[in-house]
Amino acid sequence: MRSIWKKIRHRLEWVGLLFAAKLIPMLSREACYRLALGLGSLMSVLDRHGRKVALSNLEVAFGDRFSPGERERITRESFQNFARTMLDLLWSPRLTADNFSKYIELENFEETARYGPERSIMIACYHYSNFEWLSLACGFLDLKGTIISQEFKNSLLDPIFKKLREQSGHELIPRQGGIVRLYKVMRRKGRTALLVDLTLHPRMPSVAIDCFGLKTNVTSAHAWLNEQTGAPIIPAHTEPLPNGRYRLVFHPKIETAGRDHQQIAQACWDSFEAYVRKNPAPWLWMYKHWRYKPATADRPYPFYSRPHRRFDKRIAGQAENKAASASS
């Protein structure tokens, strides 16, 4: 019975997404924006677990900087920003190379332009504000690339999202074998973008970094690709503007010479944390950013954090490498 219900639920999700993908582009920009704010507010009430995660994350990240009421507000706005991202992706067939600049303004784009089409580039992205439109805008800006796509548990949804995400010229590839394929693409002077604030299981190729002073385990794929191909890493994020518009901000290139994978991943995050501290609401606070709690933790971690032997071993190994480098 559970298997039958799962198939029915997946089919209903597919029908619902198809309907939304047809309906949302028919809305005006303002109507899409208002609908997203309303749905985000509703989600912040109905998704009690996600709300609990977000409030816990905010408390451990900022301590007593925000009152309980302010944390509630930031959580609601975080849900609203995520709803905007998803509805804007469905609305994005209205975007074109000719009109996207009406909705997305650029800051520091020259950081990418200096390399020209003959150089491979990696864009390091974060789950901040509209990361979906960041990707689409890069395609319209002739920064088309090959991007690893996270498959949905409901595989019926994958073709719909793939079509939406490829409409500005990107190629999406499955996660299985994706890093090897990206390596080949980068060797051919191709381009890619990677979400670098995803929490990975310690058994996967990853590194431990400091995020708001807390240890978290993230991908090291961008550092490895830089090591193998020399492709520069340029962090980027979007910021929400009034009336459903965005600002796409390109950060200075990450200096990688003489740095190991952990140091490169840490530098990528460090380039971004100041933005989150200044305006925390657009980050995905309902995501479990700190799944693993070090045995030597000297400050509180979120309620969902759990100790993990491999995570502790990784942290200890990185500390030993740092000490060895300092003494040499």
C-alpha positions as CSV (number, residue, x, y, z in Angstrom):
1,M,0.0,0.0,0.0
2,R,2.8,2.4,0.8
3,S,4.4,1.8,-2.6
4,I,1.1,2.4,-4.4
5,W,0.5,5.6,-2.4
6,K,4.0,6.8,-3.2
7,K,3.3,6.4,-6.9
8,I,0.0,8.2,-6.6
9,R,1.7,11.1,-4.7
10,H,4.5,11.4,-7.2
11,R,1.9,11.5,-10.0
12,L,0.0,14.2,-8.2
13,E,3.1,16.2,-7.6
14,W,4.0,16.0,-11.3
15,V,0.5,17.2,-12.4
16,G,0.6,20.0,-9.9
17,L,4.0,21.2,-11.1
18,L,2.9,20.9,-14.8
19,F,-0.1,23.1,-13.9
20,A,2.1,25.6,-12.1
21,A,4.6,25.7,-14.9
22,K,1.8,26.7,-17.3
23,L,0.0,29.1,-15.0
24,I,2.8,31.1,-13.3
25,P,4.3,32.6,-16.5
26,M,0.9,34.0,-17.3
27,L,1.0,36.2,-14.2
28,S,2.4,39.7,-14.2
29,R,5.7,40.2,-12.5
30,E,4.0,42.0,-9.6
31,A,1.4,39.2,-9.2
32,C,4.1,36.5,-9.2
33,Y,6.0,38.5,-6.5
34,R,3.0,39.0,-4.3
35,L,2.0,35.4,-4.6
36,A,5.5,34.3,-3.6
37,L,5.4,36.5,-0.5
38,G,2.0,35.0,0.5
39,L,3.0,31.4,-0.1
40,G,6.2,31.9,1.8
41,S,4.4,33.3,4.8
42,L,2.0,30.3,4.7
43,M,4.9,27.9,4.4
44,S,6.6,29.4,7.5
45,V,3.5,28.5,9.5
46,L,2.7,25.1,8.0
47,D,6.3,23.8,7.8
48,R,6.8,23.5,11.6
49,H,9.9,21.4,11.4
50,G,11.6,23.7,8.9
51,R,10.6,26.7,11.0
52,K,12.1,25.0,14.1
53,V,15.4,24.3,12.2
54,A,15.6,27.9,11.0
55,L,15.0,29.4,14.5
56,S,17.6,27.1,15.9
57,N,20.1,28.0,13.2
58,L,19.6,31.7,13.8
59,E,20.1,31.3,17.5
60,V,23.4,29.4,17.3
61,A,24.7,31.6,14.5
62,F,24.0,35.0,15.9
63,G,23.6,34.3,19.7
64,D,21.7,37.1,21.3
65,R,22.0,39.6,18.4
66,F,18.4,39.1,17.5
67,S,15.4,38.8,19.9
68,P,13.0,35.9,19.5
69,G,10.6,38.1,17.6
70,E,13.3,39.2,15.2
71,R,14.3,35.5,14.6
72,E,10.7,34.8,13.8
73,R,10.6,37.6,11.3
74,I,13.9,36.5,9.6
75,T,12.6,33.0,9.4
76,R,9.4,34.1,7.7
77,E,11.4,36.2,5.3
78,S,13.7,33.3,4.6
79,F,10.6,31.2,3.6
80,Q,9.4,34.1,1.5
81,N,12.7,34.3,-0.3
82,F,12.7,30.6,-1.0
83,A,9.2,30.8,-2.4
84,R,10.2,33.7,-4.6
85,T,13.1,31.6,-5.9
86,M,10.9,28.7,-6.8
87,L,8.0,30.7,-8.3
88,D,10.5,32.9,-10.2
89,L,12.0,29.8,-11.8
90,L,8.5,28.8,-13.0
91,W,8.0,32.4,-14.2
92,S,11.4,32.5,-15.9
93,P,10.2,31.5,-19.5
94,R,9.3,35.2,-19.6
95,L,13.0,36.0,-19.3
96,T,15.1,36.5,-22.4
97,A,18.6,37.7,-23.3
98,D,17.0,41.0,-24.3
99,N,14.9,41.7,-21.2
100,F,16.6,40.0,-18.3
101,S,18.5,43.2,-17.4
102,K,15.1,44.8,-16.6
103,Y,14.8,42.4,-13.6
104,I,18.4,41.7,-12.7
105,E,21.1,44.4,-12.3
106,L,24.8,43.6,-12.1
107,E,27.6,44.5,-9.7
108,N,31.3,43.8,-10.4
109,F,30.6,41.8,-13.6
110,E,34.0,42.9,-14.8
111,E,35.5,40.3,-12.4
112,T,34.3,37.6,-14.9
113,A,34.7,39.6,-18.1
114,R,38.5,39.9,-17.7
115,Y,39.0,36.2,-18.5
116,G,37.3,36.2,-21.9
117,P,35.8,33.2,-23.7
118,E,39.1,31.4,-24.0
119,R,39.4,30.7,-20.2
120,S,37.4,28.3,-18.1
121,I,35.7,29.8,-15.0
122,M,34.0,28.4,-11.9
123,I,31.2,30.4,-10.3
124,A,30.8,29.5,-6.6
125,C,27.1,30.0,-5.7
126,Y,25.2,29.9,-2.4
127,H,21.6,29.3,-1.3
128,Y,21.1,33.0,-0.9
129,S,18.1,34.8,-2.4
130,N,17.4,33.8,-6.0
131,F,20.2,31.3,-6.9
132,E,18.1,30.0,-9.8
133,W,18.0,33.4,-11.5
134,L,21.7,33.8,-10.8
135,S,22.3,30.7,-13.0
136,L,19.9,31.9,-15.7
137,A,21.5,35.3,-15.8
138,C,24.9,33.9,-16.2
139,G,23.7,32.0,-19.3
140,F,22.3,35.3,-20.7
141,L,25.6,37.0,-19.9
142,D,27.4,34.4,-22.1
143,L,28.7,32.5,-19.1
144,K,27.0,29.3,-20.2
145,G,28.3,26.2,-18.5
146,T,27.9,22.6,-17.6
147,I,26.2,22.2,-14.2
148,I,25.6,19.2,-12.0
149,S,21.9,18.8,-11.2
150,Q,20.6,17.3,-7.9
151,E,17.9,14.8,-8.8
152,F,14.5,14.9,-7.1
153,K,13.2,12.0,-5.1
154,N,10.3,12.2,-7.5
155,S,12.0,11.6,-10.8
156,L,8.9,12.8,-12.7
157,L,9.8,16.3,-11.8
158,D,13.4,16.3,-13.1
159,P,12.6,16.9,-16.9
160,I,10.5,20.0,-16.0
161,F,13.2,21.6,-13.8
162,K,15.9,20.6,-16.3
163,K,14.1,22.4,-19.1
164,L,13.6,25.5,-17.0
165,R,17.3,25.6,-15.8
166,E,18.7,25.1,-19.3
167,Q,16.7,27.8,-21.1
168,S,19.5,30.3,-21.0
169,G,22.0,27.9,-22.6
170,H,23.4,25.8,-19.7
171,E,23.8,22.0,-19.9
172,L,22.6,20.1,-16.8
173,I,24.2,16.7,-16.0
174,P,23.4,14.1,-13.4
175,R,25.3,14.0,-10.1
176,Q,26.5,10.4,-10.7
177,G,29.9,10.8,-12.4
178,G,29.4,14.6,-12.6
179,I,32.7,15.7,-11.2
180,V,34.7,13.7,-13.7
181,R,32.6,15.1,-16.5
182,L,33.1,18.6,-15.1
183,Y,36.9,18.0,-15.1
184,K,36.8,17.1,-18.8
185,V,34.6,20.2,-19.5
186,M,37.0,22.5,-17.6
187,R,40.0,21.0,-19.5
188,R,38.3,22.0,-22.7
189,K,38.0,25.6,-21.4
190,G,34.4,25.1,-20.4
191,R,32.6,26.7,-17.5
192,T,30.5,25.6,-14.5
193,A,28.8,26.8,-11.4
194,L,28.6,24.9,-8.1
195,L,26.6,25.4,-4.9
196,V,29.3,25.4,-2.3
197,D,27.2,25.7,0.9
198,L,25.7,22.2,0.8
199,T,26.3,20.0,3.8
200,L,27.9,16.7,2.8
201,H,28.3,13.4,4.7
202,P,31.8,13.1,6.0
203,R,32.4,9.9,4.0
204,M,32.1,12.0,0.8
205,P,35.0,14.0,-0.7
206,S,34.6,17.2,1.5
207,V,36.2,19.5,4.0
208,A,35.3,21.0,7.3
209,I,35.1,24.8,7.4
210,D,34.1,27.4,9.9
211,C,30.6,28.9,9.2
212,F,29.5,31.5,11.7
213,G,32.2,30.0,14.0
214,L,30.6,26.6,13.8
215,K,32.1,23.6,12.0
216,T,30.3,22.3,8.9
217,N,31.2,19.8,6.2
218,V,31.0,21.0,2.6
219,T,32.1,20.1,-0.9
220,S,35.7,20.4,-2.0
221,A,34.9,19.9,-5.6
222,H,35.6,23.5,-6.6
223,A,39.0,23.3,-4.9
224,W,39.9,20.0,-6.6
225,L,38.8,21.3,-10.0
226,N,40.9,24.5,-9.5
227,E,43.9,22.3,-8.6
228,Q,43.5,20.1,-11.6
229,T,42.7,22.7,-14.2
230,G,43.7,26.1,-12.9
231,A,40.3,27.5,-13.5
232,P,39.6,30.6,-11.4
233,I,36.9,30.5,-8.7
234,I,34.6,33.5,-8.6
235,P,31.9,33.6,-5.9
236,A,28.6,35.2,-6.7
237,H,25.2,35.7,-5.1
238,T,22.0,37.6,-5.7
239,E,20.3,40.1,-3.5
240,P,16.6,40.8,-3.4
241,L,15.5,44.3,-4.5
242,P,12.0,45.9,-4.3
243,N,9.2,44.8,-6.6
244,G,10.6,41.4,-7.5
245,R,13.9,42.6,-8.9
246,Y,17.4,41.3,-8.0
247,R,21.1,42.4,-7.9
248,L,23.6,39.8,-9.1
249,V,26.9,40.4,-7.2
250,F,30.2,38.9,-8.4
251,H,32.9,38.7,-5.8
252,P,36.7,39.1,-6.3
253,K,38.4,36.0,-7.5
254,I,39.5,33.6,-4.8
255,E,43.3,33.5,-4.4
256,T,44.2,29.8,-4.5
257,A,48.0,29.7,-4.9
258,G,49.6,27.9,-2.0
259,R,46.3,26.9,-0.4
260,D,44.9,23.4,0.1
261,H,41.3,22.3,-0.5
262,Q,40.1,23.2,3.0
263,Q,41.6,26.7,2.8
264,I,40.1,27.3,-0.6
265,A,36.6,26.2,0.5
266,Q,37.0,28.4,3.6
267,A,38.0,31.4,1.5
268,C,34.9,30.9,-0.6
269,W,32.7,30.9,2.4
270,D,34.5,33.9,4.0
271,S,33.8,36.0,0.9
272,F,30.1,35.5,1.5
273,E,29.5,35.4,5.3
274,A,29.7,39.2,5.7
275,Y,26.7,39.5,3.3
276,V,24.7,37.1,5.4
277,R,25.6,38.8,8.6
278,K,24.4,42.1,7.1
279,N,21.2,40.8,5.7
280,P,20.5,37.2,7.0
281,A,16.9,36.7,5.7
282,P,17.7,35.7,2.1
283,W,19.8,32.7,3.2
284,L,18.1,29.3,3.4
285,W,17.9,29.1,7.2
286,M,15.5,26.1,7.2
287,Y,18.3,24.0,5.7
288,K,20.4,21.8,8.2
289,H,23.7,23.6,7.7
290,W,25.3,22.1,10.8
291,R,24.3,18.4,10.7
292,Y,27.5,17.2,12.5
293,K,28.6,18.4,15.9
294,P,32.3,18.1,16.8
295,A,33.2,16.3,20.0
296,T,35.3,19.3,21.1
297,A,32.5,21.8,20.4
298,D,32.9,24.7,22.9
299,R,29.6,26.4,22.0
300,P,26.0,25.3,21.3
301,Y,25.0,23.7,18.0
302,P,21.5,23.3,16.6
303,F,19.2,20.7,18.1
304,Y,19.5,18.5,15.0
305,S,23.3,18.3,15.1
306,R,24.8,14.9,15.9
307,P,28.4,13.7,16.6
308,H,30.1,11.8,13.9
309,R,33.5,10.0,14.2
310,R,34.6,10.7,10.6
311,F,33.8,14.4,11.0
312,D,35.9,14.5,14.2
313,K,38.7,12.7,12.4
314,R,38.6,15.2,9.5
315,I,38.7,18.2,11.8
316,A,41.7,16.7,13.7
317,G,43.5,15.9,10.4
318,Q,43.0,19.4,9.1
319,A,44.4,20.8,12.4
320,E,47.5,18.6,12.1
321,N,48.1,19.7,8.5
322,K,47.7,23.3,9.5
323,A,50.2,22.9,12.4
324,A,52.7,21.1,10.1
325,S,52.4,23.8,7.5
326,A,53.0,26.5,10.1
327,S,56.1,24.8,11.5
328,S,57.7,24.1,8.1
